[in-house]
Amino acid sequence: MTLKVMLLLAAMQAAAFGEFKVMTWEIDGVKREAIVYSSAKKAAVKAPVVLAFHGHGDTAENYLGVELEKSWPQAIVVYPQGLPSKSDGAPGWQVERGKDSDRDLKFVDQMLATLHRQFMVDDARIYSTGFSNGANFTYLLWAERPNVFAAFAPVAARILPSVHLTVPKPVFHTGGTADRQIAFADQKEAIEAARRANNATGKGVACGLHCTRYDSPGGAPVMTLIHNDGHVYPDEVSPMIMEFFRKHPLVGQ
């Protein structure tokens, strides 16, 4: 299925909410693309922004299937397209500072700059989520752009040793105990790193089926959804991510 046809179908399915369009940038001589959802009704209010990063080997076109916009139609939802990786040529994202000339950190900076020019962006409500490699990049954005984003929601993610979380931020981590692609032990280490960064060191309280919330004295909780499946994006996660984002604007804005 071509991108044009996919966008047409997505637009038809989401007609009651808004519209999709492809936006492009040139960064260091390389064309970058993202599929951007925005409300068809141009209300005179600032809109939240959610960046959603696909996994390694996937595409923005396919990642539209998570349908984040259905759970928060007022938000601008951006599905960026990754570039081929040097390891295997499959599209993906950098997971450490300095890798690939920081091509993806630069991409995020340029995307947000353009969105600010074209839309009324709510600077207190800019968020990042992603799956697998895209979730690893989401953790990198926490480390490298903590003052830009209000909260994060990685799905099936690890944190590399070179990535340091130094600013407390609300985070919702989804992981599977049977994950063989990103070992659950590595995901637990990421969750513990997030809890240390947020000083969310308590026992935790239940927040639903398989869901635990670790509160932070500074207002940056760590919420987890730990399911028993493998390397998957659970059907119920998108609404939970958007609800989590709704509850956590950038502190001080």
Secondary structure in CASP SS format (residue, H / E / C, confidence):
PFRMAT SS
TARGET T0000
AUTHOR 0000-0000-0000
METHOD secondary structure of the structure
MODEL  1
M C 1.00
T C 1.00
L H 1.00
K H 1.00
V H 1.00
M H 1.00
L H 1.00
L H 1.00
L H 1.00
A H 1.00
A H 1.00
M H 1.00
Q H 1.00
A C 1.00
A C 1.00
A C 1.00
F C 1.00
G E 1.00
E E 1.00
F E 1.00
K E 1.00
V E 1.00
M E 1.00
T E 1.00
W E 1.00
E E 1.00
I E 1.00
D C 1.00
G C 1.00
V E 1.00
K E 1.00
R E 1.00
E E 1.00
A E 1.00
I E 1.00
V E 1.00
Y E 1.00
S E 1.00
S E 1.00
A C 1.00
K C 1.00
K C 1.00
A C 1.00
A C 1.00
V C 1.00
K C 1.00
A E 1.00
P E 1.00
V E 1.00
V E 1.00
L E 1.00
A E 1.00
F E 1.00
H C 1.00
G C 1.00
H C 1.00
G C 1.00
D C 1.00
T C 1.00
A H 1.00
E H 1.00
N H 1.00
Y H 1.00
L H 1.00
G H 1.00
V H 1.00
E C 1.00
L H 1.00
E H 1.00
K H 1.00
S H 1.00
W C 1.00
P C 1.00
Q C 1.00
A C 1.00
I E 1.00
V E 1.00
V E 1.00
Y E 1.00
P E 1.00
Q C 1.00
G C 1.00
L E 1.00
P E 1.00
S C 1.00
K C 1.00
S C 1.00
D C 1.00
G C 1.00
A C 1.00
P E 1.00
G E 1.00
W C 1.00
Q C 1.00
V C 1.00
E C 1.00
R C 1.00
G C 1.00
K H 1.00
D H 1.00
S H 1.00
D H 1.00
R H 1.00
D H 1.00
L H 1.00
K H 1.00
F H 1.00
V H 1.00
D H 1.00
Q H 1.00
M H 1.00
L H 1.00
A H 1.00
T H 1.00
L H 1.00
H H 1.00
R H 1.00
Q H 1.00
F C 1.00
M C 1.00
V E 1.00
D E 1.00
D E 1.00
A E 1.00
R E 1.00
I E 1.00
Y E 1.00
S E 1.00
T E 1.00
G E 1.00
F E 1.00
S C 1.00
N H 1.00
G H 1.00
A H 1.00
N H 1.00
F H 1.00
T H 1.00
Y H 1.00
L H 1.00
L H 1.00
W H 1.00
A H 1.00
E H 1.00
R C 1.00
P C 1.00
N C 1.00
V C 1.00
F C 1.00
A C 1.00
A E 1.00
F E 1.00
A E 1.00
P E 1.00
V E 1.00
A C 1.00
A C 1.00
R C 1.00
I C 1.00
L C 1.00
P C 1.00
S C 1.00
V C 1.00
H C 1.00
L C 1.00
T C 1.00
V C 1.00
P C 1.00
K C 1.00
P C 1.00
V E 1.00
F E 1.00
H E 1.00
T E 1.00
G E 1.00
G E 1.00
T C 1.00
A C 1.00
D C 1.00
R C 1.00
Q C 1.00
I C 1.00
A C 1.00
F H 1.00
A H 1.00
D H 1.00
Q H 1.00
K H 1.00
E H 1.00
A H 1.00
I H 1.00
E H 1.00
A H 1.00
A H 1.00
R H 1.00
R H 1.00
A H 1.00
N H 1.00
N C 1.00
A C 1.00
T C 1.00
G C 1.00
K C 1.00
G C 1.00
V E 1.00
A E 1.00
C E 1.00
G E 1.00
L C 1.00
H C 1.00
C E 1.00
T E 1.00
R E 1.00
Y E 1.00
D C 1.00
S C 1.00
P C 1.00
G C 1.00
G C 1.00
A C 1.00
P C 1.00
V E 1.00
M E 1.00
T E 1.00
L E 1.00
I E 1.00
H E 1.00
N C 1.00
D C 1.00
G C 1.00
H C 1.00
V C 1.00
Y C 1.00
P C 1.00
D C 1.00
E C 1.00
V H 1.00
S H 1.00
P H 1.00
M H 1.00
I H 1.00
M H 1.00
E H 1.00
F H 1.00
F H 1.00
R H 1.00
K C 1.00
H C 1.00
P C 1.00
L C 1.00
V C 1.00
G C 1.00
Q C 1.00
END
